[in-house]
């Protein structure tokens, strides 16, 4: 059969393409090849922590109910800012999980994670004096709580969630007391430990919005008092628009295996599209059994991983280890394992932080994107004069 355009018959598709090129233009007729074929991902992202870079459209989201998770590069340590869609597009629920280290707690070796966080939040229209609805400190190690004093000076904190472990070997007790006072001043909830003040059972919902749920998977009770600070670290599962993130603090093998047992017995579910890799990519974590439970039922193209780490050496071992990089990479594939330590080895000492921020977005339709956001600023889209 031929084709008919404005009363004239054309015998085949080739002639249609000719007319398309003449009247519409070559770029309108040819297919969009902006995104490369999936089979070429290993060529685009040959290194294990290579990945795509964010573009302005990743921030100026069309739908105001898009979820944003910011993995802020504070150097060695964790700092995660979640913006949960609340139903009010102008007022998401802001959750800050950990705040990196600071010179006062690291002997001057670390940058002030709190200052990095404040700069990052301000660049994304979260200005000093505003309210962080929930501050969460997963455990009392300084590379997770060190930046908290600066955060408390800059922002109001509505509520707090912590593991409850005192970690007497650190300065955590005094920082925890400061958090308690700040929360009390705002009439908020101080849930540390979360059981039974906030949740009753493993996997219970601790925070919810019309589109999201935040669940505490671990520690499941106060009966684990003999465990180390790391093994007491909060494990948090966030589900937004039916996409899940598993945030794992610095848990090690023993906690991972406990979580695997709870998962297998139907007490909790570890399945998640995105994993914040445990303990900065340590080989003492990231067991095969744990990673398999997280990713087993997730389609390969939907798997993502984020590693939060700096260049600090622990007993001669720099995290993440090659073993863990290889293991996680084999599960998530090329371009889907991003790290705040990406290419830090080529940077001058002391400048490794504040440039490998990572953004994860989930739209209301479940479309996800994970990308590097090195500038840490929100691109502004100039308004067209015709729209004014």
C-alpha positions, 0 to 999 in steps of 0.5 A: 500500500502507498501513502496519501498526503494532501490527495497525492499518493506515495508508494513507500516510507522512503518518500514519506521521509523525503517529505518530512525532511523537506517540510519539517526539518531533519532533526524533527524526523530523525529519532532522538539519540540523546540517550545512548543504548543500554548496551553501551553503558560500559563504554560511557561509564568504564569506572565502577563509580562513574555515572551520569551528571545532573542536568537542570531538568533534574532540579526544575521538576515538572511535577511538584510531588517529585521526591528528591534525595540529596547525598551531600559530599561532606568528605569522610562521613554521611549526610543525606537530605530527604525532601518528601513530597507532602501534598503541598508542593511548596512545603516538602517534609525535610529530613536530614540524616547525619551531618558528617564530621567537623574539626572539633571532633576530628583533631582538625583533620575533617571539614565542617560537615555542617557548613557544607550542609548549610551551604548546600541547603541554602543553594536549594532554597532551604535558608537558615532559620527554616525548619528541618522537620526531622533530624536523624543521627544514625549512631554516635560516631563523629563522621555522622554527628560532627556537623550537627552543632553547625546545623543546630545553629543554622536551622530549627529542628522539629523532631529527632530520631536516634538509635539510643546507643550512648557510645561513651568513647566519643563526644556524642553524649554532649551533642545529643544533649544539645539536640534534645534541648533544641527539639524541646524548644520547638515542642518536638518529639525526641525519639532516641531510642525509637522504641517504644517512643516512636514505633513499636515493632520492626518495620513500623512506619515512623514518618508518613506523608500522602506519598511516602513512608519512613520505616525503622528496620533496626535496631529492633529493640533495646535488648541489643545493648552489648553491640557496638555503636556501628551495630546499633546504627539505624537502618531506615527504609524510605518508600516514595511513589512505590520506590524504596531506598535502604539507608544503612549507616555503618552496620557490619556483618552481624547486623546484616545477617540479623536483618537477613533473618528478619527479612526471610521470616517476613518481619521486614522487607529489605527489597529496595531500588536504591541502597546506601552501601553499608559502612562507607563500602567496608569489606566487613559489611556488604555480605552476599546474603544481605545484598541478594535480599536487597536486590533479588526481586528488583529488575536489573535496570532499576537497581542503584547504589550510593557509597558515601566515603572520603579518603580517610584510611582506617588501619591502612584500609581506605574505604570503599574497598575494591572488593565491595566496589566490585561486588556491588557493581556486579549487581547494579551495573555500569553507571548505577553505582555512584560515590561521594569519593569519585576520583578523590584520589586525584584531588589535593588533600583537604579538598576532597569534599563538597564536589561529588554530591549525588541526587536521586529523584523519584517522580509520581510515576515512579521514574527514577534518576541517579546523577552526580551534582558536583556544583551543589547549586540549584540551576535557575531557569530564566523566565521568558519575557512572553510568560511574564 
